[in-house]
């Protein structure tokens, strides 16, 4: 009888821990629905793409379109890839904690918010696992980068008692590794501390780390971080059919129709319908990056009158259609040498303040501010609440430009 009671109490305790972990995730995720997490962002002052194209729509219709895109969950293809990798690595570790790698790293394109995809996936995945969860609750990169190590110690340090073999297993989640460092002389101390935990940590911890592909390549080059970690998953390109199924709810809700493709596409793909041609092209020019695809999709939507030459009743004759025209990337403006270094630093870190950007470049804030203002006017860089990011719709062209000028970003 006493044993049965003890078992019930243990199950109740574990259930409460799981519920608490999931609730912490939900709270953290809801608090991040801002400039860091949004797939559609607007510069605080400049009108940029895709907003520039959307202003041609009636305001209420434009808002409905943007809201519909914002409300769709992360792409199921990304979430499936993450969940599959986590299941495999976690189960192997749980069977043999002492002789199996105890970490998984999830990498995304630098313009994709990996912490959003990871958090949405873990909210579902955690509910299936009977294990305690510890979340690094950083909301952004600390302004004082020298304080990052003390913050990490506060949240991640284990006591000697916690490292005993009979202690409960624990999953530790770092949603965005990029917030734990800055490319500067003093800016890597946080990464070194995380490496020490990965190298010397207990058998009771399993680590899940989110990051950007460009920052991971940089950290692997300067401090060999890859050697300290187990499985590393780079999110694969999303194929055309997955992009289509992802956006179908938005298309159906707003009754979006598809324009004829370009003549060369019609000749090559004469057996495909307009919608299939559209998504083939979208997947190609976005390189299968979800955030980029969404931005291009928004830019392609136009408002066209129904052909009034056809017999129609009065109500239909006054209507218009939302039409998805052939998707196109905006032209990248001419960049100076200093612009390329600035953009590379933003790809490396994901998001930066002017102060942190200047520090990472080794330039004065006034010099950096001037270049940033020019790039904002061109639409290449976005700024809100003092945070700078690359406008995702320019990412494919920026990537090509930097690669052509000997910046190593091929994995990003």
Backbone torsions as a table, in degrees:
resi	resn	phi	psi	omega
1	UNK	NA	-44.7	179.7
2	UNK	-63.9	-38.4	179.4
3	UNK	-64.8	-43.7	179.4
4	UNK	-61.2	-41.3	178.6
5	UNK	-63.6	-41.7	179.8
6	UNK	-63.4	-41.3	179.3
7	UNK	-63.6	-44.6	179.7
8	UNK	-62.0	-40.4	179.5
9	UNK	-65.7	-38.5	178.8
10	UNK	-65.1	-43.2	179.4
11	UNK	-63.6	-42.5	179.3
12	UNK	-62.4	-43.8	179.4
13	UNK	-61.6	-43.9	-179.3
14	UNK	-66.0	-41.1	178.5
15	UNK	-61.6	-41.9	179.0
16	UNK	-64.8	-39.1	177.4
17	UNK	-62.8	-43.3	179.0
18	UNK	-62.8	-45.0	179.9
19	UNK	-62.2	-40.3	179.3
20	UNK	-64.1	-41.9	179.5
21	UNK	-62.7	-45.0	179.5
22	UNK	-63.7	-40.5	179.1
23	UNK	-64.6	-38.3	177.0
24	UNK	-63.0	-39.7	177.8
25	UNK	-62.7	-45.8	-178.9
26	UNK	-61.6	-42.4	179.6
27	UNK	-64.3	-47.3	179.9
28	UNK	-60.9	-42.9	-177.6
29	UNK	-65.7	-43.4	-179.2
30	UNK	-65.2	-31.2	179.2
31	UNK	-74.2	-13.9	-177.3
32	UNK	-96.8	2.2	-177.7
33	UNK	-73.0	68.5	-175.7
34	UNK	-141.8	-153.5	-176.5
35	UNK	-59.8	-30.9	-179.4
36	UNK	-69.2	-39.2	-170.9
37	UNK	-97.9	-24.2	-172.3
38	UNK	-66.0	138.7	176.1
39	UNK	-80.9	-23.1	178.7
40	UNK	-120.7	108.3	-178.4
41	UNK	-119.4	156.1	178.1
42	UNK	-126.4	136.7	174.1
43	UNK	-63.0	145.0	-174.7
44	UNK	-64.1	-23.8	-177.6
45	UNK	-125.4	-38.6	-172.7
46	UNK	-90.6	143.5	173.3
47	UNK	-90.2	114.7	-173.8
48	UNK	-123.9	169.9	173.4
49	UNK	-73.3	143.0	3.5
50	UNK	-86.4	-0.9	-179.6
51	UNK	-57.8	-36.6	-177.6
52	UNK	-60.3	-37.2	177.6
53	UNK	-76.7	-35.0	-176.8
54	UNK	-69.8	-20.5	-179.7
55	UNK	-66.7	-15.4	177.2
56	UNK	-74.3	-16.6	177.8
57	UNK	-85.1	156.3	171.0
58	UNK	-56.5	138.1	-174.2
59	UNK	-52.0	-42.6	-177.4
60	UNK	-68.1	-33.8	179.1
61	UNK	-74.1	-39.7	176.3
62	UNK	-59.7	-42.5	-179.3
63	UNK	-66.5	-39.7	177.4
64	UNK	-61.1	-41.2	179.9
65	UNK	-64.8	-47.1	180.0
66	UNK	-64.0	-44.1	179.7
67	UNK	-62.0	-39.1	179.9
68	UNK	-64.3	-40.6	179.0
69	UNK	-68.4	-40.5	179.8
70	UNK	-64.0	-31.5	-172.3
71	UNK	-83.3	-15.4	-179.1
72	UNK	-71.9	143.3	-179.4
73	UNK	-69.9	172.4	175.1
74	UNK	-57.7	152.7	-175.6
75	UNK	-59.6	127.9	-178.5
76	UNK	-57.6	-29.4	179.5
77	UNK	-63.4	-40.8	177.2
78	UNK	-65.9	-46.6	-177.7
79	UNK	-64.1	-37.8	179.0
80	UNK	-65.5	-42.4	179.9
81	UNK	-63.2	-40.7	179.5
82	UNK	-67.2	-49.0	-177.6
83	UNK	-60.8	-40.1	-180.0
84	UNK	-64.0	-43.7	179.9
85	UNK	-66.5	-41.8	179.0
86	UNK	-62.6	-45.4	-179.9
87	UNK	-57.4	-48.0	-176.9
88	UNK	-62.8	-51.3	-176.0
89	UNK	-69.9	-41.2	-178.7
90	UNK	-65.2	-43.9	-179.1
91	UNK	-64.4	-39.9	177.4
92	UNK	-63.8	-42.1	-179.8
93	UNK	-67.3	-40.7	-177.1
94	UNK	-66.0	-31.3	178.2
95	UNK	-71.9	-31.1	-176.8
96	UNK	-149.4	73.8	-174.3
97	UNK	-59.0	-29.6	-174.0
98	UNK	-81.3	-20.0	-174.5
99	UNK	-125.0	17.6	-178.9
100	UNK	-129.6	143.8	177.3
101	UNK	-53.8	137.5	-174.1
102	UNK	-110.8	32.0	179.9
103	UNK	-151.7	151.2	172.4
104	UNK	-131.0	134.0	177.6
105	UNK	-113.2	128.8	179.0
106	UNK	-111.4	118.5	-176.9
107	UNK	-112.2	139.4	177.4
108	UNK	-126.0	170.1	170.9
109	UNK	-56.1	148.9	-177.0
110	UNK	-65.3	-14.5	177.7
111	UNK	-101.1	6.2	175.3
112	UNK	-103.9	133.4	-179.6
113	UNK	-79.8	94.2	-175.2
114	UNK	-62.9	-32.3	-178.6
115	UNK	-65.0	-30.7	177.4
116	UNK	-69.1	-50.0	-179.1
117	UNK	-62.5	-44.3	-178.8
118	UNK	-63.7	-43.1	-178.0
119	UNK	-66.8	-42.6	178.5
120	UNK	-63.9	-38.6	178.5
121	UNK	-67.6	-44.4	-177.0
122	UNK	-69.1	-28.0	177.6
123	UNK	-59.7	-38.1	177.4
124	UNK	-80.3	-44.5	-174.4
125	UNK	-65.8	-41.4	-178.3
126	UNK	-61.1	-35.7	-180.0
127	UNK	-63.9	-17.8	-179.0
128	UNK	-93.0	-12.4	-175.2
129	UNK	-110.2	134.8	179.3
130	UNK	-91.4	79.7	-175.7
131	UNK	-155.3	148.7	178.0
132	UNK	-72.6	151.5	-177.2
133	UNK	-131.7	135.3	176.8
134	UNK	-120.4	120.4	-176.8
135	UNK	-104.5	129.2	171.4
136	UNK	-74.2	108.3	-168.2
137	UNK	-86.6	29.8	176.5
138	UNK	-64.3	138.2	177.0
139	UNK	-101.1	-15.2	178.4
140	UNK	-169.3	-178.0	177.5
141	UNK	-76.7	130.5	178.6
142	UNK	-58.3	138.7	178.6
143	UNK	-61.1	-43.2	175.8
144	UNK	-90.3	95.0	-173.3
145	UNK	-64.3	-23.4	178.1
146	UNK	-66.7	-17.1	-178.8
147	UNK	-87.0	-4.9	-173.0
148	UNK	-63.4	-39.1	-178.3
149	UNK	-63.0	-43.3	179.7
150	UNK	-65.5	-35.1	177.3
151	UNK	-67.0	-42.4	178.5
152	UNK	-64.1	-41.7	177.9
153	UNK	-61.3	-40.6	-179.2
154	UNK	-60.9	-43.0	-175.1
155	UNK	-88.8	-28.3	-168.7
156	UNK	-112.7	-15.0	-175.3
157	UNK	-64.7	137.1	175.9
158	UNK	-104.4	141.2	172.8
159	UNK	-77.8	163.9	179.0
160	UNK	-61.3	-32.6	178.8
161	UNK	-65.4	-39.7	-178.9
162	UNK	-66.4	-18.9	-177.1
163	UNK	-91.1	0.4	178.1
164	UNK	-66.3	147.7	-173.4
165	UNK	-62.4	-27.8	-176.3
166	UNK	-88.5	5.5	177.7
167	UNK	-75.6	157.7	-178.7
168	UNK	-62.9	145.8	175.7
169	UNK	-70.7	150.1	-173.4
170	UNK	-142.5	136.0	173.7
171	UNK	-100.6	124.6	178.0
172	UNK	-105.9	130.0	-176.1
173	UNK	-118.2	123.7	169.6
174	UNK	-108.0	100.3	-173.1
175	UNK	-62.8	-32.0	-177.9
176	UNK	-147.5	102.4	-178.8
177	UNK	-64.0	-25.7	-178.4
178	UNK	-62.5	-25.3	178.7
179	UNK	-77.6	-2.3	-176.5
180	UNK	-101.3	6.9	180.0
181	UNK	-157.2	166.1	171.1
182	UNK	-140.1	139.6	179.7
183	UNK	-72.6	90.6	178.3
184	UNK	-160.3	173.7	-176.2
185	UNK	-60.4	-43.7	-176.6
186	UNK	-94.6	-2.9	-168.0
187	UNK	-83.3	-0.8	-176.9
188	UNK	-104.3	4.1	-177.1
189	UNK	-61.8	-36.7	179.3
190	UNK	-63.8	-40.3	177.9
191	UNK	-65.4	-40.6	178.7
192	UNK	-62.8	-36.8	178.2
193	UNK	-67.1	-43.4	177.8
194	UNK	-62.0	-39.2	177.1
195	UNK	-60.9	-39.4	-179.8
196	UNK	-64.7	-35.9	178.0
197	UNK	-69.7	-41.0	179.4
198	UNK	-65.4	-35.0	-176.6
199	UNK	-80.6	-39.2	-172.2
200	UNK	-113.9	6.4	-175.5
201	UNK	-69.6	171.6	-176.9
202	UNK	-78.4	170.5	177.0
203	UNK	-79.2	-2.3	-175.6
204	UNK	-90.3	-5.8	-174.9
205	UNK	-112.3	137.4	172.1
206	UNK	-120.1	130.4	-172.9
207	UNK	-105.5	135.9	171.8
208	UNK	-123.0	119.9	-172.2
209	UNK	-125.4	128.2	174.6
210	UNK	-100.6	147.7	-179.8
211	UNK	-165.0	175.0	176.6
212	UNK	-98.1	148.9	-176.1
213	UNK	-65.7	-37.2	-179.9
214	UNK	-70.0	-43.3	179.1
215	UNK	-65.9	-36.1	178.6
216	UNK	-64.9	-40.4	178.3
217	UNK	-64.0	-40.9	178.1
218	UNK	-63.3	-48.4	-178.2
219	UNK	-66.0	-33.2	176.8
220	UNK	-67.4	-31.5	-179.4
221	UNK	-76.9	-41.3	-172.6
222	UNK	-92.8	-26.0	-179.6
223	UNK	-140.6	18.6	172.1
224	UNK	50.8	43.7	-175.8
225	UNK	-64.5	-28.4	-178.1
226	UNK	-62.0	-28.2	-178.9
227	UNK	-68.9	-19.5	-177.4
228	UNK	-92.5	-8.0	-172.3
229	UNK	-114.5	163.5	179.4
230	UNK	-92.0	-114.7	-177.3
231	UNK	-68.5	134.8	176.3
232	UNK	-122.8	119.0	-179.7
233	UNK	-112.1	118.6	169.2
234	UNK	-93.0	123.0	-177.1
235	UNK	-58.1	127.3	-177.1
236	UNK	-72.3	159.9	175.5
237	UNK	-61.4	139.6	-180.0
238	UNK	-84.0	121.5	-178.1
239	UNK	-72.5	166.9	-174.5
240	UNK	-56.6	-44.8	-176.2
241	UNK	-66.7	-31.0	178.0
242	UNK	-74.0	-37.5	175.2
243	UNK	-62.4	-41.5	-179.0
244	UNK	-63.2	-48.0	-179.0
245	UNK	-65.7	-31.3	178.3
246	UNK	-65.4	-40.9	-175.8
247	UNK	-92.9	-6.3	-178.5
248	UNK	-55.6	-40.6	178.3
249	UNK	-58.8	-37.9	178.0
250	UNK	-68.9	-43.1	-179.1
251	UNK	-62.4	-45.1	-178.5
252	UNK	-70.4	-38.9	-178.0
253	UNK	-63.3	-38.5	-175.6
254	UNK	-103.0	2.5	177.2
255	UNK	62.7	39.8	-178.0
256	UNK	-74.6	133.7	175.9
257	UNK	-110.7	167.4	-173.2
258	UNK	-116.5	131.4	-179.3
259	UNK	-73.1	163.8	174.8
260	UNK	-63.4	140.1	177.2
261	UNK	-72.3	173.5	176.9
262	UNK	-60.9	157.3	-174.4
263	UNK	-62.1	-37.3	179.9
264	UNK	-66.3	-34.7	178.4
265	UNK	-70.8	-36.3	178.1
266	UNK	-62.7	-39.3	-179.5
267	UNK	-68.1	-43.5	-177.5
268	UNK	-73.7	-36.1	-174.1
269	UNK	-121.4	51.9	-173.8
270	UNK	-65.6	-19.3	-178.7
271	UNK	-90.0	-2.5	-178.6
272	UNK	-98.7	147.0	177.8
273	UNK	-80.3	173.1	-175.1
274	UNK	-60.4	-41.4	-177.6
275	UNK	-64.9	-42.6	179.2
276	UNK	-64.4	-43.1	176.8
277	UNK	-59.9	-41.1	-179.2
278	UNK	-59.7	-48.9	-175.5
279	UNK	-74.8	-27.2	171.8
280	UNK	-60.9	-45.3	179.9
281	UNK	-67.6	-42.4	-179.1
282	UNK	-61.2	-44.5	179.2
283	UNK	-63.5	-36.1	-178.0
284	UNK	-68.0	-53.0	-173.5
285	UNK	-77.6	-22.9	176.8
286	UNK	-85.7	-7.7	-176.6
287	UNK	59.1	27.4	177.7
288	UNK	70.5	18.1	177.8
289	UNK	-91.4	118.6	-170.8
290	UNK	-56.3	-49.0	-177.4
291	UNK	-62.9	-39.9	178.4
292	UNK	-65.0	-43.1	179.6
293	UNK	-60.5	-41.1	179.4
294	UNK	-64.0	-41.7	179.7
295	UNK	-65.2	-42.3	178.9
296	UNK	-65.6	-40.3	177.6
297	UNK	-57.2	-48.5	179.5
298	UNK	-60.9	-42.5	-179.5
299	UNK	-63.6	-28.8	-175.1
300	UNK	-81.6	-11.5	-175.0
301	UNK	-80.8	125.1	179.3
302	UNK	-128.9	168.3	-175.1
303	UNK	-114.0	116.7	-176.0
304	UNK	-126.8	141.2	177.6
305	UNK	-73.0	145.1	174.4
306	UNK	-69.6	142.3	-179.9
307	UNK	-60.5	112.3	-176.9
308	UNK	-79.8	-6.2	178.0
309	UNK	-73.0	-22.6	-179.8
310	UNK	-81.2	145.4	179.9
311	UNK	-64.2	121.8	-178.3
312	UNK	-145.8	156.4	173.3
313	UNK	-77.6	170.3	-172.0
314	UNK	-60.7	-40.1	-177.6
315	UNK	-63.8	-43.8	-179.1
316	UNK	-69.7	-36.9	-176.7
317	UNK	-62.4	-27.1	-179.3
318	UNK	-90.3	-1.7	-176.3
319	UNK	-85.2	164.7	176.3
320	UNK	-132.8	161.3	-179.8
321	UNK	-112.9	146.3	166.0
322	UNK	-84.7	122.0	-175.0
323	UNK	-119.8	128.9	173.6
324	UNK	-87.9	108.0	179.1
325	UNK	-83.9	171.2	-178.7
326	UNK	-51.9	121.5	-176.6
327	UNK	-66.6	138.8	-178.7
328	UNK	-139.1	150.1	172.0
329	UNK	-89.4	142.9	174.7
330	UNK	-69.9	154.6	179.9
331	UNK	-73.8	133.4	178.4
332	UNK	-78.0	127.9	178.7
333	UNK	-66.4	163.6	178.7
334	UNK	-65.2	131.0	-176.8
335	UNK	-109.2	140.6	171.5
336	UNK	-85.1	167.2	-178.7
337	UNK	-58.5	-42.4	-179.2
338	UNK	-67.4	-28.1	176.4
339	UNK	-64.2	-39.5	-178.2
340	UNK	-64.1	-42.7	178.2
341	UNK	-64.4	-38.3	178.8
342	UNK	-64.0	-46.7	-179.3
343	UNK	-67.0	-37.0	176.7
344	UNK	-61.9	-41.1	-180.0
345	UNK	-63.9	-36.8	177.1
346	UNK	-69.0	-37.2	175.5
347	UNK	-67.4	-35.9	-179.2
348	UNK	-66.1	-40.5	-174.5
349	UNK	-101.9	-16.8	-179.9
350	UNK	87.2	-51.7	177.2
351	UNK	-153.5	146.3	-177.0
352	UNK	-150.7	152.2	166.2
353	UNK	-83.2	165.8	176.4
354	UNK	-57.9	-42.8	-178.8
355	UNK	-61.2	-46.8	-179.6
356	UNK	-68.4	-37.6	178.5
357	UNK	-63.1	-45.3	179.0
358	UNK	-61.6	-40.5	-180.0
359	UNK	-65.7	-39.8	-179.9
360	UNK	-68.3	-28.1	-179.7
361	UNK	-90.7	-17.2	-176.7
362	UNK	74.8	25.1	-179.8
363	UNK	-114.9	168.3	177.0
364	UNK	-74.7	153.3	-179.9
365	UNK	-63.2	-35.8	-179.3
366	UNK	-64.8	-40.2	177.7
367	UNK	-63.9	-46.5	-178.5
368	UNK	-65.9	-40.3	-179.7
369	UNK	-59.5	-40.8	179.4
370	UNK	-61.8	-44.7	179.8
371	UNK	-68.0	-38.5	179.0
372	UNK	-61.6	-42.5	-179.4
373	UNK	-60.4	-41.2	178.7
374	UNK	-64.7	-42.4	-179.8
375	UNK	-69.9	-30.5	174.4
376	UNK	-67.3	-41.9	178.8
377	UNK	-63.6	-32.4	177.9
378	UNK	-78.0	-13.4	179.0
379	UNK	90.1	4.1	-174.7
380	UNK	-81.0	-33.8	-179.3
381	UNK	-118.3	139.4	176.6
382	UNK	-110.4	147.4	175.9
383	UNK	-137.7	134.4	173.2
384	UNK	-153.9	138.3	-179.4
385	UNK	51.2	40.8	177.3
386	UNK	69.3	5.1	-178.7
387	UNK	-100.8	133.0	-180.0
388	UNK	-106.4	140.2	176.4
389	UNK	-144.2	158.5	169.8
390	UNK	-72.1	135.5	171.3
391	UNK	-69.2	115.5	-172.2
392	UNK	-55.1	-30.2	-176.0
393	UNK	-66.1	-19.5	178.1
394	UNK	-93.9	-4.6	-173.6
395	UNK	-56.7	-48.4	-179.5
396	UNK	-57.3	-40.3	-179.7
397	UNK	-72.1	-38.3	177.5
398	UNK	-63.8	-41.9	178.8
399	UNK	-58.7	-45.8	178.6
400	UNK	-62.7	-43.8	-178.8
401	UNK	-62.1	-45.8	-178.4
402	UNK	-69.3	-40.2	178.6
403	UNK	-62.7	-37.1	179.2
404	UNK	-69.5	-17.3	179.2
405	UNK	-110.9	28.4	169.6
406	UNK	71.0	21.7	169.6
407	UNK	-85.8	134.9	-175.5
408	UNK	-89.1	94.4	-179.2
409	UNK	-134.0	17.6	-173.6
410	UNK	-59.8	-29.5	178.6
411	UNK	-82.8	-4.9	-179.9
412	UNK	-102.1	NA	NA
